[in-house]
């Protein structure tokens, strides 16, 4: 009888031990899985090596965050500080890596007030960059919103932005253009793309010989000088 009781006690001890072990093991695996989903590697592509590293360092605050629950808001805060970026995409490589691919903005103009500032196609001012292309200058107070509206009108017209030597923005929200052939085009405040196409047709015609000013400011009127 004592041996039977002793066996039962040993069995209970083994059973309790197995329960403790399985519970501990379960918690360990759960914790290990949780830790394995923490971001510990961020790779940035698309810019110069130095610029990629700079953005990687700026993103260090999201290290150790859970990759599964990471939203775009945290990354946006960093990305939006870099005006050279046109757009970007994020690829989550589970369990712990982020690949961020960047498309840089195109350099399309310079600001006359500041020799070291370039205007990107995203409408933002970029400092400390150089361009191999000869870029047109922007005169007047720079307004990002108005500039983007202006570039959209150029895109749907027959002109290309690089056909311009300079553009002038006036407080009245109106633009003047000087082409690379030194032709001054005075645009109205409204119907900009239509006026650009009209100017393009005039320049291409024979009637524009020895003329260098096209004034389209007054609706339904054309002044050529």
C-alpha positions in Angstrom: 0.0 0.0 0.0 2.7 2.6 0.8 4.4 1.8 -2.6 1.1 2.5 -4.4 0.8 5.9 -2.6 4.4 6.7 -3.4 3.9 6.0 -7.1 0.8 8.3 -7.1 2.9 11.1 -5.5 5.6 10.7 -8.0 3.1 10.8 -10.8 1.5 14.0 -9.5 4.9 15.6 -9.1 5.8 14.7 -12.8 2.4 16.0 -13.9 2.9 19.3 -12.1 6.4 19.6 -13.5 5.2 19.0 -17.0 2.5 21.6 -16.6 5.0 24.2 -15.3 7.4 23.4 -18.1 4.8 23.6 -20.9 3.5 26.9 -19.5 7.0 28.4 -19.2 7.8 27.1 -22.7 4.6 28.6 -24.1 5.4 32.0 -22.6 9.0 31.8 -23.9 7.9 31.0 -27.4 5.2 33.7 -27.3 7.8 36.3 -26.1 10.3 35.1 -28.7 7.8 35.5 -31.5 6.9 38.9 -30.2 10.5 40.0 -30.2 11.2 38.5 -33.6 8.6 41.0 -35.1 10.4 44.0 -33.8 12.1 46.1 -36.5 15.9 45.8 -36.4 16.9 46.6 -40.0 15.9 49.5 -42.2 17.2 49.8 -45.8 16.7 53.0 -47.9 17.2 53.0 -51.7 17.0 55.5 -54.5 19.2 58.5 -53.4 22.9 59.0 -53.0 24.6 56.7 -50.4 25.0 59.6 -48.0 21.4 60.7 -48.3 20.1 57.1 -47.9 22.2 56.8 -44.7 20.9 60.1 -43.4 17.3 59.0 -43.9 18.0 55.6 -42.3 19.4 57.4 -39.2 16.4 59.7 -39.1 14.2 56.6 -39.0 16.0 55.1 -36.0 13.1 56.1 -33.7 11.0 53.3 -35.2 13.5 50.6 -34.3 12.1 47.9 -32.0 8.6 48.8 -33.0 6.4 45.9 -34.0 6.6 45.6 -37.8 3.1 44.2 -38.0 1.5 47.2 -36.4 3.7 49.9 -37.8 1.7 52.5 -39.8 2.8 54.9 -42.5 2.3 57.9 -40.2 5.5 57.3 -38.3 7.5 57.0 -41.5 5.8 60.1 -43.1 7.0 62.3 -40.3 10.6 61.6 -41.3 10.1 61.4 -45.1 8.3 64.8 -45.2 11.3 66.5 -43.7 13.4 65.7 -46.8 12.3 67.9 -49.7 14.3 66.0 -52.3 11.7 63.1 -52.1 9.0 63.0 -54.7 7.4 59.8 -53.5 8.3 56.6 -51.8 7.1 53.0 -51.1 7.6 50.8 -48.0 8.0 47.0 -48.3 7.8 45.0 -45.0 10.1 42.0 -45.1 8.9 39.8 -42.2 9.9 39.3 -39.5 12.0 42.5 -38.9 13.1 44.4 -42.0 11.8 47.5 -43.8 12.8 48.3 -47.4 12.1 51.9 -48.3 12.3 52.8 -52.0 12.5 56.5 -52.8 11.9 58.4 -56.0 13.7 61.7 -56.0 12.0 64.8 -57.3 13.1 66.4 -60.6 15.0 69.7 -60.4 13.2 72.2 -62.6 14.1 75.7 -61.6 16.2 77.9 -59.4 15.2 80.7 -57.0 16.9 84.1 -57.8 16.9 85.2 -54.2 18.9 82.2 -53.1 21.6 80.8 -55.3 21.7 77.5 -53.4 18.0 76.7 -53.6 16.5 74.5 -56.3 12.8 74.0 -56.9 11.7 70.4 -57.3 8.7 69.1 -59.4 7.1 68.4 -56.0 6.9 72.2 -55.4 9.4 72.1 -52.6 12.7 74.0 -52.2 15.8 71.9 -52.0 19.1 73.2 -50.6 22.7 71.9 -51.1 22.0 70.2 -54.4 23.5 70.7 -57.9 22.1 70.1 -61.3 23.8 69.2 -64.6 21.0 70.9 -66.5 20.6 74.6 -67.1 17.5 75.5 -65.1 15.2 78.5 -65.6 15.1 81.1 -62.8 12.0 82.1 -60.9 11.6 85.7 -60.1 9.1 87.1 -57.5 7.8 85.7 -54.2 7.8 81.9 -54.4 4.5 80.2 -53.7 4.6 76.4 -53.8 0.9 76.0 -54.4 0.8 78.5 -57.3 3.9 77.1 -58.8 2.5 73.6 -58.9 -0.6 74.9 -60.6 1.6 76.7 -63.1 3.7 73.6 -63.9 0.5 71.5 -64.4 -0.7 74.0 -67.0 2.7 73.8 -68.7 2.5 70.0 -68.8 -0.8 70.0 -70.6 0.4 72.7 -73.1 2.8 72.3 -76.1 5.6 73.9 -74.1 8.2 72.2 -72.0 9.5 73.8 -68.8 13.1 73.6 -70.0 12.2 75.8 -73.0 12.1 78.7 -70.6 15.0 80.9 -69.4 13.0 82.6 -66.7 9.5 82.8 -65.2 8.1 85.8 -63.2 5.4 85.5 -60.6 3.4 88.6 -59.8 1.3 89.4 -56.6 -1.8 89.4 -58.9 -1.2 85.6 -59.4 -0.1 86.1 -63.0 2.9 84.7 -64.7 5.3 86.0 -67.4 7.7 83.7 -69.3 11.0 84.3 -71.1 11.8 81.5 -73.5 15.3 80.4 -74.3 15.0 82.4 -77.5 14.4 85.6 -75.5 10.7 85.8 -76.3 8.6 87.3 -73.5 5.1 85.8 -73.1 2.7 87.8 -70.8 0.1 85.4 -69.6 -3.4 86.1 -68.2 -4.4 85.1 -64.7 -6.8 82.5 -66.0 -6.9 80.0 -68.9 -3.1 79.7 -68.7 -2.7 76.4 -70.7 -4.9 77.7 -73.6 -2.9 80.9 -73.6 0.4 78.9 -73.7 -0.8 76.9 -76.7 -1.8 80.1 -78.4 1.6 81.6 -77.8 3.2 78.4 -79.1 1.3 78.7 -82.4 2.2 82.3 -82.8 5.9 81.6 -82.3 5.8 78.8 -84.9 4.0 81.1 -87.5 5.7 83.4 -90.0 3.9 86.5 -88.5 6.1 86.5 -85.5 9.4 87.3 -87.3 11.4 90.0 -85.6 9.0 90.2 -82.7 9.9 89.3 -79.1 6.8 90.1 -77.0 3.5 88.2 -76.9 0.9 89.9 -74.7 -2.1 87.7 -73.9 -3.2 89.4 -70.6 -6.4 90.8 -72.0 -9.1 88.3 -72.9 -9.8 88.0 -76.6 -6.9 90.4 -77.4 -3.5 89.8 -78.8 -0.6 92.3 -78.7 2.6 91.5 -80.5 5.7 93.7 -80.3 
